[in-house]
Amino acid sequence: MVESEAMATWDKEVDVLVVGTGAGGLTAAINAADAHGDVLVVEKADEFGGTSATSGGGIWIPASDLARDAGQADSAEEAFAYIRPQSAANVPDGTIKAFVDQAPRMLRWLHAKTPVRYDSVPYPDYHVEYEGGKHGFRTHLPRGIDGRLLGDDILKLRSASPAASLGGIVNWSFTDTNYLLFRHKGWQKVLAKMLWAYASDWKHRLRSRKDRNLTLGNALVGGLWIALRERKVPVWLDTPLVDLVEENGAITGAIVRHEGKTVRVRARRGVILAAGGFERNAEMRAEHLPGSPDPTISGSQVNNTGDAINAAARIGAGLRNMQSTWCAPVFRVPGEDRARLSSIERALPGSMMVNRDGRRFLNEAASYHVVGQKMIEGERSGGKTSPAWFVFDATYRKKYPAGPLFPIVPDALQLKGVRETMKKASSVEGLAAAIGVPADTLKATLARFNADAITGVDTEFDRGGPAYDRMYGDPSVKPNPTLAPIVAAPFYALPIYGGDIGTNGGIVTDENARALDTDGHVIAGLYAIGNTAASVMGESYPGAGVTLGPAMTFGYVAARHAMGVNA
């Protein structure tokens, strides 16, 4: 914290200072500019987009106009009934109600004021069986954007993560992924079209590997960037937040490091912190996530080190649920700077997960948050569940991806790090020896799993029973699209870890995204959104897009509140 009395002068003055260029921060900046605010955006990294750019770009928006047009009946009341019991008890009703009320308005604004376009899709909530759960149309997926519209700014857009692109280079859509995953009729043409579009952009290839076919999180961030640029809002990259400036209990600005100099920025109407969580900060993980202290266990990008959270804490902001993450099972490839989220492969038939004793311990096809939670909790209680082993056979190996291990591509041509971690054997006994588990135990586990796979009923963990499980199952496999026997040699295993895609505990905020102090009082002039703020979802993950949906919604709310715009 820096007291304003020590500040002789301001180096720059604006109405609103936004810290962070993820989807939430860009949404806030555009809204503040539309309210005739003088806005400055600062970004710690030398690229824009944050974790949002590396993500799938999906947003969870209940009762949207798009869902209504698709014939899905929904309401804010149903959404509240669905979220409330899943969210943490320390998250106030008012914050949840603010989200479900404002989210459809944010999406309506997004379509009206930016090039970003979403489609409401039949993607089920993760817990359809709960009151208020829906079988689809709350998750919205972004349409692609032509990256040539960004001009040279494409060079500064953060690339998709290796888990959300082909080889970490070629961008793909969810439709492309589905075609390639299940090899629907014409999949070769889809693949050829993707590769040709990338390779034929030869002039751009001479200066960059970045794909100008923007999809998923790249499409979302790219569209927001275009809208921000149209409003001539300045963005300072490579500009980390150093501290907040406080005067008489209110935040009046911030100190940033820009072009090698300390710059004092006054924010007349507010500072909006949208700088992500702390998942890549080893010291903070050790303090708040003792069961998961290693930053490389995260699939998030490397700049999320909790700078904004710490700055707010120094001026007395309250923190909530710092022990919580967006949990996820992840694969780790030696030499890569982040882990790779496992979202699809666990639900594909012909695979299972076993602990380090060779036993199954969960429903592998559950949401990645639930699976990640169970892996971390199991390891803490002595269950030997992180790392665990992802086990599959030759049939699976030929048909489906297993994290970074691609089908069709021979073992010898896989990435070196993948070859180093993959285990392979001609028999179950040989695989047991390779992964260090008792052979009799692994054989018994497989015997029960295979018997259940034939009947289509998982008698241990009901895999494929809940509606969400079948989302990524293979529809050509009957009677249960998530189950098939593991019988064809050779047998394979990859280590899989209980990790995360980000933290979701942070600064306590109210329904207007205003930061609150440790006594629950508003800190005037300070707002927090996205993973910098304590999530409205508590420690739960109700559906695909509950990270970006609230981040953008509260970015919309924060900017309008700071600029005095009525709802």
C-alpha positions as CSV (number, residue, x, y, z in Angstrom):
1,M,0.0,0.0,0.0
2,V,1.1,3.5,-0.8
3,E,-0.5,6.4,1.1
4,S,-1.3,9.4,-1.2
5,E,0.4,11.8,1.1
6,A,3.7,10.4,-0.2
7,M,2.6,11.0,-3.8
8,A,3.8,14.4,-4.9
9,T,2.2,14.2,-8.4
10,W,0.4,11.8,-10.6
11,D,2.1,10.8,-13.9
12,K,-1.2,10.0,-15.6
13,E,-4.9,10.6,-14.8
14,V,-7.8,8.6,-16.1
15,D,-11.4,7.8,-15.0
16,V,-10.9,4.0,-14.8
17,L,-7.8,1.9,-14.6
18,V,-8.3,-1.7,-15.6
19,V,-5.6,-4.2,-14.5
20,G,-5.6,-7.3,-16.8
21,T,-6.5,-8.0,-20.4
22,G,-8.5,-11.2,-20.0
23,A,-12.1,-11.3,-21.1
24,G,-13.4,-9.8,-17.8
25,G,-10.9,-6.9,-18.0
26,L,-11.6,-6.1,-21.6
27,T,-15.3,-6.3,-21.0
28,A,-14.9,-3.8,-18.2
29,A,-12.7,-1.4,-20.3
30,I,-15.1,-1.4,-23.2
31,N,-18.1,-0.6,-21.0
32,A,-16.3,2.2,-19.2
33,A,-15.3,3.7,-22.5
34,D,-18.9,3.5,-23.8
35,A,-19.9,5.5,-20.7
36,H,-17.6,8.2,-21.9
37,G,-14.8,7.3,-19.5
38,D,-11.2,7.9,-20.0
39,V,-9.8,4.4,-19.6
40,L,-6.4,2.8,-19.4
41,V,-5.7,-0.9,-19.4
42,V,-2.4,-2.3,-18.0
43,E,-1.2,-5.9,-18.5
44,K,1.7,-7.6,-16.8
45,A,2.6,-9.8,-19.7
46,D,4.0,-8.8,-23.1
47,E,0.9,-10.4,-24.7
48,F,-2.8,-9.7,-24.2
49,G,-5.6,-12.1,-23.4
50,G,-4.5,-13.7,-20.2
51,T,-5.9,-17.1,-19.3
52,S,-9.1,-16.3,-21.3
53,A,-7.2,-16.4,-24.5
54,T,-5.9,-19.9,-23.7
55,S,-9.3,-21.3,-22.7
56,G,-12.2,-22.8,-24.6
57,G,-14.0,-19.4,-24.5
58,G,-17.3,-20.8,-23.2
59,I,-19.5,-18.7,-20.9
60,W,-22.3,-20.0,-18.6
61,I,-25.2,-17.6,-19.0
62,P,-28.6,-18.6,-17.6
63,A,-31.9,-17.4,-19.2
64,S,-30.2,-15.8,-22.2
65,D,-32.0,-14.5,-25.2
66,L,-30.2,-17.0,-27.3
67,A,-31.4,-19.9,-25.1
68,R,-34.9,-18.6,-25.3
69,D,-34.7,-18.4,-29.1
70,A,-33.4,-22.0,-29.1
71,G,-36.6,-23.1,-27.2
72,Q,-35.0,-23.5,-23.8
73,A,-37.2,-22.3,-20.9
74,D,-35.1,-20.8,-18.1
75,S,-35.2,-18.1,-15.5
76,A,-33.0,-16.3,-13.0
77,E,-35.0,-18.0,-10.2
78,E,-34.1,-21.5,-11.6
79,A,-30.5,-20.5,-12.0
80,F,-30.3,-19.2,-8.4
81,A,-31.9,-22.4,-7.1
82,Y,-29.3,-24.4,-9.0
83,I,-26.2,-22.4,-7.9
84,R,-27.2,-21.6,-4.3
85,P,-26.7,-25.1,-2.8
86,Q,-23.5,-25.8,-4.8
87,S,-21.8,-22.5,-4.0
88,A,-20.1,-21.9,-0.6
89,A,-22.2,-20.8,2.4
90,N,-20.0,-17.7,2.7
91,V,-21.1,-16.4,-0.7
92,P,-24.1,-14.1,-0.1
93,D,-27.4,-14.6,-1.9
94,G,-27.2,-11.1,-3.2
95,T,-24.0,-11.8,-5.1
96,I,-25.5,-14.9,-6.8
97,K,-28.7,-13.0,-7.6
98,A,-26.6,-10.2,-9.1
99,F,-24.9,-12.7,-11.4
100,V,-28.0,-14.5,-12.7
101,D,-29.8,-11.2,-13.2
102,Q,-27.0,-9.4,-15.0
103,A,-25.5,-12.2,-17.0
104,P,-28.2,-12.2,-19.8
105,R,-27.9,-8.4,-20.0
106,M,-24.1,-8.6,-20.4
107,L,-24.5,-11.1,-23.3
108,R,-27.1,-8.9,-24.9
109,W,-24.7,-5.9,-24.7
110,L,-21.8,-8.1,-26.0
111,H,-23.7,-8.9,-29.2
112,A,-24.9,-5.3,-29.6
113,K,-21.6,-3.6,-29.1
114,T,-18.7,-5.9,-30.1
115,P,-17.9,-8.3,-32.9
116,V,-18.0,-11.3,-30.5
117,R,-20.8,-13.8,-31.3
118,Y,-22.0,-16.7,-29.1
119,D,-24.3,-19.6,-29.7
120,S,-26.4,-21.2,-27.0
121,V,-25.6,-25.0,-27.2
122,P,-27.2,-28.2,-25.9
123,Y,-24.3,-28.7,-23.5
124,P,-25.7,-30.0,-20.1
125,D,-25.0,-28.5,-16.8
126,Y,-22.5,-30.5,-14.9
127,H,-25.2,-31.5,-12.3
128,V,-28.4,-31.7,-14.2
129,E,-29.9,-33.9,-11.5
130,Y,-29.9,-30.9,-9.0
131,E,-32.9,-28.6,-8.7
132,G,-32.8,-26.0,-11.4
133,G,-30.3,-27.9,-13.5
134,K,-30.7,-27.9,-17.3
135,H,-29.9,-30.3,-20.0
136,G,-28.5,-27.6,-22.2
137,F,-28.4,-24.0,-23.5
138,R,-26.8,-22.3,-20.5
139,T,-23.4,-22.9,-21.9
140,H,-22.6,-20.6,-24.8
141,L,-19.7,-21.2,-27.2
142,P,-18.0,-18.5,-29.3
143,R,-18.0,-18.3,-33.1
144,G,-14.7,-18.0,-34.9
145,I,-13.2,-14.6,-35.9
146,D,-10.9,-13.7,-38.8
147,G,-7.6,-12.8,-37.1
148,R,-6.7,-10.6,-40.0
149,L,-9.0,-8.0,-38.5
150,L,-6.5,-7.5,-35.7
151,G,-3.7,-6.6,-38.1
152,D,-0.3,-6.6,-36.5
153,D,-2.0,-6.9,-33.1
154,I,-2.4,-10.6,-33.8
155,L,1.3,-10.9,-32.9
156,K,0.5,-9.8,-29.3
157,L,-2.5,-12.1,-28.8
158,R,-1.7,-14.9,-26.4
159,S,-1.9,-18.3,-28.2
160,A,-4.3,-21.1,-27.2
161,S,-3.0,-23.6,-24.8
162,P,-1.6,-26.9,-26.1
163,A,-4.7,-28.6,-24.7
164,A,-7.0,-26.3,-26.8
165,S,-5.4,-26.5,-30.2
166,L,-3.8,-29.0,-32.6
167,G,-0.3,-29.5,-31.6
168,G,-0.3,-26.2,-29.7
169,I,-0.3,-24.4,-33.1
170,V,-3.4,-24.8,-35.2
171,N,-6.6,-23.4,-33.7
172,W,-9.8,-25.5,-33.9
173,S,-13.4,-25.2,-32.9
174,F,-15.6,-27.5,-30.9
175,T,-17.2,-28.7,-34.1
176,D,-13.7,-29.5,-35.5
177,T,-12.8,-31.4,-32.4
178,N,-15.9,-33.5,-32.5
179,Y,-15.4,-34.4,-36.1
180,L,-11.8,-35.4,-35.5
181,L,-12.4,-37.1,-32.1
182,F,-15.0,-39.5,-33.4
183,R,-13.9,-39.5,-37.0
184,H,-17.3,-38.7,-38.4
185,K,-17.8,-39.0,-42.1
186,G,-15.6,-36.4,-43.8
187,W,-13.2,-36.0,-40.9
188,Q,-10.2,-36.2,-43.2
189,K,-11.6,-33.2,-45.2
190,V,-12.0,-31.2,-41.9
191,L,-8.4,-31.9,-40.9
192,A,-7.1,-31.1,-44.4
193,K,-9.0,-27.9,-44.4
194,M,-7.6,-26.8,-41.0
195,L,-4.1,-27.7,-42.0
196,W,-4.3,-26.0,-45.4
197,A,-5.8,-22.8,-44.0
198,Y,-2.9,-22.6,-41.6
199,A,-0.2,-23.5,-44.1
200,S,-1.5,-21.4,-47.0
201,D,-1.4,-18.3,-44.9
202,W,2.2,-18.2,-46.0
203,K,2.9,-14.5,-45.8
204,H,1.9,-14.6,-42.1
205,R,3.8,-17.8,-41.6
206,L,7.0,-16.0,-42.5
207,R,6.8,-13.9,-39.4
208,S,4.7,-15.9,-36.9
209,R,3.4,-19.3,-36.0
210,K,0.2,-17.8,-34.6
211,D,-2.9,-19.0,-36.3
212,R,-5.1,-16.2,-37.7
213,N,-8.1,-18.5,-37.7
214,L,-9.3,-17.4,-34.2
215,T,-11.4,-19.9,-32.3
216,L,-12.4,-20.6,-28.7
217,G,-10.8,-18.2,-26.2
218,N,-8.7,-16.6,-29.0
219,A,-12.0,-15.7,-30.8
220,L,-13.5,-14.2,-27.6
221,V,-10.4,-12.1,-26.7
222,G,-9.8,-11.2,-30.4
223,G,-13.3,-9.8,-30.8
224,L,-13.1,-7.9,-27.5
225,W,-9.7,-6.4,-28.6
226,I,-11.2,-5.2,-31.8
227,A,-14.0,-3.5,-29.9
228,L,-11.5,-1.9,-27.5
229,R,-9.3,-0.7,-30.3
230,E,-12.3,0.9,-32.0
231,R,-12.8,2.9,-28.9
232,K,-9.1,4.0,-28.9
233,V,-8.5,2.7,-25.4
234,P,-4.8,2.6,-24.7
235,V,-3.3,-0.7,-23.4
236,W,0.1,-0.8,-21.8
237,L,1.6,-4.3,-22.1
238,D,4.6,-5.5,-20.1
239,T,3.2,-3.3,-17.3
240,P,2.8,-5.0,-13.9
241,L,0.9,-3.7,-11.0
242,V,3.2,-2.6,-8.2
243,D,0.7,-1.2,-5.6
244,L,-2.6,0.5,-5.0
245,V,-2.8,4.1,-3.7
246,E,-5.1,4.8,-0.8
247,E,-6.4,8.1,0.5
248,N,-8.7,8.3,3.5
249,G,-9.8,4.7,3.1
250,A,-10.5,5.0,-0.6
251,I,-8.4,3.8,-3.6
252,T,-7.5,6.8,-5.8
253,G,-5.1,5.1,-8.2
254,A,-2.2,2.7,-8.6
255,I,1.5,2.4,-9.2
256,V,2.6,0.4,-12.2
257,R,5.9,-0.4,-13.8
258,H,5.9,0.8,-17.4
259,E,8.8,0.9,-19.8
260,G,11.2,0.5,-17.0
261,K,9.8,3.3,-15.0
262,T,7.5,3.6,-12.0
263,V,4.4,5.3,-13.1
264,R,1.7,6.8,-10.8
265,V,-1.8,6.5,-12.3
266,R,-4.7,8.3,-10.8
267,A,-8.1,6.7,-11.3
268,R,-10.8,9.2,-10.6
269,R,-13.7,6.7,-10.7
270,G,-12.1,3.4,-9.9
271,V,-9.5,0.7,-10.3
272,I,-10.8,-2.6,-11.6
273,L,-8.6,-5.6,-10.8
274,A,-9.0,-8.3,-13.4
275,A,-5.5,-9.9,-13.2
276,G,-6.3,-13.6,-12.6
277,G,-5.6,-15.8,-9.6
278,F,-2.4,-16.9,-7.8
279,E,-2.0,-20.5,-9.2
280,R,1.5,-19.8,-10.5
281,N,2.8,-18.4,-7.2
282,A,4.7,-21.2,-5.3
283,E,4.7,-19.2,-2.1
284,M,1.0,-18.5,-2.1
285,R,0.2,-22.1,-3.1
286,A,2.2,-23.3,-0.2
287,E,0.3,-21.1,2.2
288,H,-3.2,-21.6,0.8
289,L,-3.1,-24.9,-1.1
290,P,-0.8,-27.1,1.1
291,G,-2.0,-30.2,-0.6
292,S,-1.1,-28.8,-4.1
293,P,1.9,-26.5,-3.7
294,D,3.5,-27.1,-7.1
295,P,2.7,-24.3,-9.7
296,T,3.5,-26.6,-12.6
297,I,0.5,-28.7,-11.7
298,S,-1.7,-25.9,-13.1
299,G,-2.9,-25.6,-16.7
300,S,-3.0,-21.9,-16.4
301,Q,-0.6,-19.4,-18.0
302,V,2.5,-18.4,-16.1
303,N,1.7,-14.8,-15.2
304,N,-1.1,-15.5,-12.7
305,T,1.0,-15.0,-9.5
306,G,-1.6,-13.2,-7.3
307,D,-0.1,-9.7,-7.6
308,A,-3.5,-7.9,-7.6
309,I,-4.8,-10.0,-4.7
310,N,-1.7,-9.2,-2.6
311,A,-2.0,-5.5,-3.4
312,A,-5.6,-5.5,-2.3
313,A,-4.8,-7.4,0.9
314,R,-2.1,-4.8,1.8
315,I,-4.8,-2.1,1.9
316,G,-7.1,-4.2,4.0
317,A,-9.3,-6.0,1.5
318,G,-11.0,-9.2,2.8
319,L,-10.1,-12.5,1.1
320,R,-12.4,-15.5,0.8
321,N,-12.0,-19.2,-0.1
322,M,-8.3,-18.9,-0.8
323,Q,-8.0,-22.7,-0.4
324,S,-10.1,-23.2,-3.5
325,T,-9.2,-23.8,-7.2
326,W,-10.9,-24.7,-10.4
327,C,-9.8,-28.3,-9.9
328,A,-8.9,-30.5,-12.8
329,P,-7.1,-33.8,-13.7
330,V,-4.0,-32.9,-15.8
331,F,-1.3,-34.5,-17.9
332,R,2.2,-33.2,-17.6
333,V,4.6,-33.2,-20.5
334,P,8.3,-32.6,-19.5
335,G,9.6,-29.3,-20.8
336,E,6.2,-27.6,-21.1
337,D,5.5,-24.6,-18.9
338,R,2.0,-25.7,-17.9
339,A,0.0,-28.9,-17.4
340,R,-2.6,-30.0,-19.9
341,L,-6.2,-30.2,-18.9
342,S,-7.9,-33.6,-19.3
343,S,-11.5,-32.9,-20.3
344,I,-12.5,-35.4,-22.9
345,E,-10.4,-38.6,-22.8
346,R,-11.7,-39.8,-19.4
347,A,-15.2,-40.3,-20.7
348,L,-14.1,-42.2,-23.8
349,P,-14.8,-45.9,-23.8
350,G,-11.9,-48.3,-23.3
351,S,-10.2,-46.3,-20.6
352,M,-10.1,-46.1,-16.8
353,M,-8.2,-44.5,-14.0
354,V,-6.5,-46.4,-11.2
355,N,-4.7,-45.2,-8.1
356,R,-1.1,-46.2,-7.2
357,D,-2.5,-49.5,-5.7
358,G,-4.1,-50.4,-9.0
359,R,-7.7,-49.7,-8.0
360,R,-10.4,-47.5,-9.5
361,F,-11.5,-44.7,-7.2
362,L,-14.0,-42.5,-9.0
363,N,-16.3,-42.0,-11.9
364,E,-13.8,-41.0,-14.6
365,A,-16.4,-39.3,-16.8
366,A,-17.5,-36.8,-14.2
367,S,-16.7,-33.1,-14.7
368,Y,-13.0,-32.2,-14.5
369,H,-13.6,-30.1,-11.4
370,V,-15.2,-33.1,-9.5
371,V,-12.5,-35.5,-10.7
372,G,-9.7,-33.1,-9.8
373,Q,-11.2,-32.5,-6.4
374,K,-11.5,-36.2,-5.7
375,M,-7.9,-36.8,-6.8
376,I,-6.5,-34.0,-4.5
377,E,-8.7,-35.0,-1.6
378,G,-7.8,-38.7,-2.1
379,E,-4.1,-38.0,-2.1
380,R,-4.4,-35.9,1.1
381,S,-6.2,-38.8,2.9
382,G,-3.7,-41.4,1.8
383,G,-5.6,-42.7,-1.2
384,K,-2.6,-42.6,-3.6
385,T,-4.7,-40.7,-6.2
386,S,-2.3,-38.0,-7.5
387,P,-0.6,-39.0,-9.5
388,A,-2.9,-41.8,-10.6
389,W,-2.7,-43.8,-13.8
390,F,-4.8,-43.4,-16.9
391,V,-5.1,-46.9,-18.4
392,F,-6.2,-47.9,-21.9
393,D,-5.7,-50.5,-24.5
394,A,-4.7,-50.8,-28.1
395,T,-8.2,-50.2,-29.4
396,Y,-8.4,-46.9,-27.5
397,R,-4.9,-46.0,-28.6
398,K,-5.9,-46.4,-32.2
399,K,-9.2,-44.5,-32.0
400,Y,-8.9,-41.7,-29.4
401,P,-6.4,-39.1,-28.0
402,A,-5.0,-39.6,-24.5
403,G,-4.1,-36.2,-23.4
404,P,-0.9,-35.3,-25.4
405,L,-0.8,-38.8,-27.0
406,F,-2.4,-38.6,-30.5
407,P,-4.1,-41.5,-32.2
408,I,-2.9,-42.7,-35.6
409,V,0.5,-41.2,-35.0
410,P,3.0,-44.0,-34.2
411,D,4.5,-44.1,-30.7
412,A,7.9,-43.4,-32.0
413,L,6.7,-40.1,-33.5
414,Q,5.0,-38.7,-30.4
415,L,6.6,-35.8,-28.5
416,K,9.7,-36.8,-26.6
417,G,8.2,-35.9,-23.3
418,V,5.2,-38.0,-24.0
419,R,7.3,-41.0,-24.9
420,E,9.2,-40.6,-21.6
421,T,6.1,-40.7,-19.5
422,M,4.0,-43.3,-21.4
423,K,4.1,-46.9,-20.2
424,K,3.4,-49.7,-22.5
425,A,3.3,-53.5,-22.1
426,S,2.1,-56.6,-24.0
427,S,0.2,-57.9,-21.0
428,V,-1.6,-56.7,-17.9
429,E,1.1,-58.2,-15.7
430,G,3.7,-56.3,-17.7
431,L,1.8,-53.0,-17.4
432,A,1.4,-53.5,-13.7
433,A,5.1,-53.9,-13.4
434,A,5.8,-50.8,-15.5
435,I,3.5,-48.6,-13.4
436,G,4.5,-50.1,-10.1
437,V,1.1,-51.6,-8.9
438,P,0.3,-55.1,-7.8
439,A,-0.5,-57.3,-10.8
440,D,-3.3,-59.2,-9.0
441,T,-5.0,-56.0,-8.0
442,L,-4.8,-54.5,-11.5
443,K,-6.1,-57.7,-13.0
444,A,-9.0,-57.8,-10.6
445,T,-9.8,-54.2,-11.3
446,L,-9.8,-54.8,-15.0
447,A,-12.0,-57.9,-14.7
448,R,-14.7,-56.0,-12.9
449,F,-14.5,-53.0,-15.1
450,N,-14.7,-55.2,-18.3
451,A,-17.7,-57.1,-17.0
452,D,-19.5,-53.9,-16.3
453,A,-18.5,-52.4,-19.7
454,I,-20.2,-55.4,-21.4
455,T,-23.5,-54.8,-19.6
456,G,-23.1,-51.0,-19.9
457,V,-23.7,-50.4,-16.1
458,D,-20.8,-49.3,-13.9
459,T,-21.6,-51.0,-10.7
460,E,-18.9,-49.2,-8.8
461,F,-19.2,-45.5,-9.8
462,D,-22.1,-45.3,-12.2
463,R,-19.9,-44.0,-15.0
464,G,-22.2,-42.9,-17.9
465,G,-25.2,-42.7,-15.6
466,P,-25.4,-38.9,-15.2
467,A,-26.3,-36.9,-18.3
468,Y,-23.1,-34.9,-18.3
469,D,-21.0,-38.1,-18.4
470,R,-22.3,-38.9,-21.9
471,M,-21.4,-35.5,-23.3
472,Y,-17.9,-36.8,-24.3
473,G,-18.8,-40.5,-24.7
474,D,-18.6,-42.1,-28.1
475,P,-22.2,-42.3,-29.5
476,S,-21.3,-45.3,-31.7
477,V,-20.6,-47.4,-28.6
478,K,-23.6,-49.2,-27.0
479,P,-25.2,-49.5,-24.6
480,N,-23.1,-47.0,-22.6
481,P,-21.0,-44.6,-24.7
482,T,-18.5,-44.2,-21.9
483,L,-17.7,-47.9,-21.4
484,A,-15.9,-50.5,-23.4
485,P,-13.7,-53.4,-22.2
486,I,-10.0,-52.9,-21.9
487,V,-8.8,-56.2,-23.5
488,A,-6.6,-55.5,-26.6
489,A,-2.8,-55.7,-26.2
490,P,-0.6,-53.8,-26.0
491,F,-1.8,-52.0,-22.9
492,Y,-0.9,-48.4,-22.1
493,A,-0.8,-46.0,-19.1
494,L,-0.1,-42.3,-18.6
495,P,0.4,-40.6,-15.2
496,I,-2.4,-38.2,-14.5
497,Y,-2.4,-35.6,-11.7
498,G,-4.9,-33.7,-9.5
499,G,-4.2,-30.2,-10.7
500,D,-6.2,-27.1,-11.6
501,I,-6.9,-24.5,-14.3
502,G,-6.7,-21.6,-11.9
503,T,-7.5,-20.5,-8.4
504,N,-11.0,-19.1,-7.6
505,G,-10.5,-17.7,-4.1
506,G,-9.7,-14.0,-3.8
507,I,-10.9,-10.6,-2.9
508,V,-14.3,-10.4,-1.3
509,T,-16.8,-8.3,-3.4
510,D,-20.4,-7.2,-3.3
511,E,-23.1,-7.4,-5.9
512,N,-21.5,-4.4,-7.8
513,A,-18.1,-6.1,-7.8
514,R,-16.8,-3.5,-5.2
515,A,-14.0,-4.8,-3.0
516,L,-14.9,-5.2,0.7
517,D,-12.5,-4.8,3.6
518,T,-12.0,-7.4,6.3
519,D,-15.0,-5.9,8.3
520,G,-17.3,-6.2,5.2
521,H,-17.2,-2.5,4.4
522,V,-16.9,-1.2,0.8
523,I,-13.5,0.0,-0.2
524,A,-14.4,3.0,-2.3
525,G,-12.8,3.1,-5.7
526,L,-11.7,-0.5,-5.9
527,Y,-13.4,-3.3,-7.8
528,A,-12.3,-7.0,-8.4
529,I,-13.6,-9.5,-11.0
530,G,-12.7,-12.9,-12.4
531,N,-10.2,-15.1,-10.6
532,T,-8.9,-12.0,-8.7
533,A,-12.2,-12.0,-6.8
534,A,-13.6,-14.8,-4.7
535,S,-15.9,-16.7,-7.1
536,V,-19.7,-16.4,-6.9
537,M,-19.6,-20.2,-7.4
538,G,-17.7,-20.8,-4.2
539,E,-15.8,-24.0,-4.5
540,S,-18.2,-25.5,-7.0
541,Y,-18.2,-25.8,-10.8
542,P,-21.9,-25.9,-11.9
543,G,-21.3,-25.9,-15.7
544,A,-19.0,-25.2,-18.6
545,G,-18.2,-21.5,-18.6
546,V,-18.7,-20.6,-15.0
547,T,-15.3,-19.0,-14.9
548,L,-15.6,-16.6,-17.9
549,G,-19.4,-16.0,-17.6
550,P,-19.2,-14.4,-14.1
551,A,-15.8,-12.7,-15.0
552,M,-17.4,-10.9,-18.0
553,T,-20.7,-10.2,-16.2
554,F,-19.0,-8.6,-13.2
555,G,-16.7,-6.7,-15.5
556,Y,-19.8,-5.3,-17.1
557,V,-21.3,-4.5,-13.7
558,A,-18.1,-3.0,-12.2
559,A,-17.5,-0.6,-15.1
560,R,-21.0,0.6,-15.2
561,H,-21.1,1.1,-11.5
562,A,-17.8,3.0,-11.5
563,M,-19.1,5.3,-14.3
564,G,-22.5,5.8,-12.6
565,V,-24.5,4.0,-15.3
566,N,-27.9,2.7,-14.2
567,A,-28.7,-0.9,-14.9
